[in-house]
Structures are given as C-alpha cells and as structure tokens.
Amino acid sequence: MTQPSVELVVDARCGTGESPVWSIEEQALYWVDIPGRALHRWSAGGHARWATAEMPACIAPRAGRPGEWLAGMESGLFALSGFDAAGGTPLQADRVAGVTHARTGMRFNDGRCDRQGRFWA
C-alpha cells in the first residue's frame, strides 16, 4: 500500500483556524483565525491575511456580490469587503444584523449556508 504524501502549503500559524470555504471561481481556500481576528486566503498565487475588528467565527461568500463575504462575529453578522490581493489592509465590515448574547463574552461559534442560500449561525 502506498503512503500518502503530505505537503505544507501555507504556514499561517492560526490560533484557531475555522470555517474553511473553497472558492471554485478563484481556486482559493478562505478561512478565519478566531483569536487572531483575521480572515485568510490561500491559492497557488500565495497567502493573504486581513484583520477584522472582532473575532470572526464563520464565513460564507455573499451570493450575487463578488468580493463580499458574510461573517458571524462577536456582535453580529457583518458583510466584509475591501479585499486587496496582497492582504494586510483592514476589511470594511458593515453590520447586517446585530445580536444580543445571553452572557458577556459569548460569540458565534459556527455557521454555514443552506441550499436556499440562508446563513445559519
């Protein structure tokens, strides 16, 4: 039996890497680093990292809005935009919906879109 070959393609050093999403159009992998307050993108062209104002827990591309992502963060759901190719520029975060958690320090943990395009967090 042949042993699988494993290769490190990006050394992102995330505190907690979560919510991986593959973009077919871009041939790129997106994910969040929750405690690092960042969104990452990796493709054959390299790695980019963007800072977020709050801890992001989950992401999904916004249908019909190229270059925009929806993110579940500490205080609500946000539309993220302003991605530069190299990373490093803080993202524009526009609140789509606020949330009041049951206790201080709570945040979204995970989220995904269903077949109808609804974001569940």
C-alpha positions in Angstrom: 0.0 0.0 0.0 1.3 3.4 -0.9 1.8 6.0 1.8 0.1 9.3 1.2 2.3 12.3 0.6 1.6 15.4 2.7 3.0 18.9 1.9 2.6 22.1 3.9 1.4 24.8 1.5 1.0 27.7 4.0 2.3 28.2 7.5 -0.5 30.5 8.7 0.1 29.9 12.4 -3.5 30.5 13.4 -4.6 30.5 17.0 -7.8 28.6 15.9 -8.4 28.1 12.2 -12.1 27.6 11.4 -14.8 27.7 8.7 -12.8 26.7 5.6 -14.5 27.6 2.4 -13.2 26.7 -1.1 -13.9 29.3 -3.8 -14.3 27.4 -7.1 -14.2 30.7 -9.1 -10.9 31.8 -7.5 -9.5 28.4 -6.9 -8.7 29.6 -3.4 -9.3 28.5 0.2 -10.7 31.0 2.7 -10.8 30.5 6.5 -10.8 32.5 9.7 -8.5 32.7 12.7 -10.8 33.3 15.6 -8.5 34.6 18.3 -6.2 36.2 15.7 -9.1 38.3 14.5 -8.3 37.6 10.8 -9.6 36.2 7.6 -7.1 34.2 5.4 -7.0 33.3 1.7 -4.6 30.8 0.1 -4.3 30.0 -3.6 -1.5 28.9 -5.8 -0.6 32.6 -6.0 0.2 32.8 -2.3 -1.3 33.6 1.1 -3.1 36.8 2.2 -4.4 37.8 5.6 -6.8 40.6 6.5 -7.5 41.9 10.0 -11.1 42.0 11.3 -12.3 44.3 14.1 -13.9 41.4 16.0 -13.3 37.7 16.4 -14.7 36.1 13.3 -16.2 32.6 13.8 -17.7 31.7 10.4 -17.8 33.0 6.8 -19.7 32.4 3.6 -19.5 34.2 0.2 -22.4 36.6 -0.5 -24.5 35.4 -3.4 -24.5 37.9 -6.3 -21.9 40.1 -4.6 -18.5 39.2 -5.9 -15.7 40.1 -3.4 -18.1 40.2 -0.4 -18.3 37.7 2.4 -20.8 37.3 5.3 -19.1 36.7 8.7 -20.6 35.8 12.0 -18.5 37.8 14.5 -18.8 38.7 18.2 -21.6 41.3 18.0 -23.5 40.2 14.9 -23.4 39.3 11.2 -21.2 41.5 9.0 -20.7 42.0 5.3 -17.0 42.0 4.7 -15.5 43.8 1.7 -12.3 45.7 0.6 -10.1 42.7 0.0 -6.8 43.7 -1.6 -4.7 41.0 -3.4 -1.8 41.1 -1.0 -3.7 41.3 2.2 -2.8 43.5 5.1 -5.4 46.1 4.6 -8.2 46.1 7.3 -11.5 44.9 5.8 -14.6 47.1 5.6 -17.2 45.5 8.0 -20.8 46.6 7.6 -23.2 45.2 10.2 -26.1 43.3 8.6 -27.7 42.1 11.8 -26.8 42.7 15.5 -27.2 40.1 18.2 -27.5 40.2 22.0 -25.9 37.1 23.5 -27.2 35.5 26.7 -23.9 36.3 28.6 -20.9 38.6 28.2 -18.1 37.0 26.3 -20.3 34.8 24.1 -19.9 34.9 20.3 -21.0 32.9 17.3 -19.2 29.5 17.1 -20.0 28.2 13.6 -22.2 28.9 10.6 -22.9 27.8 7.1 -25.3 28.5 4.2 -28.1 26.0 3.4 -29.2 25.0 -0.1 -31.5 28.1 -0.3 -28.6 30.4 0.5 -29.7 31.2 4.0 -26.9 31.8 6.5 -27.3 29.8 9.7 -25.0 30.8 12.7 
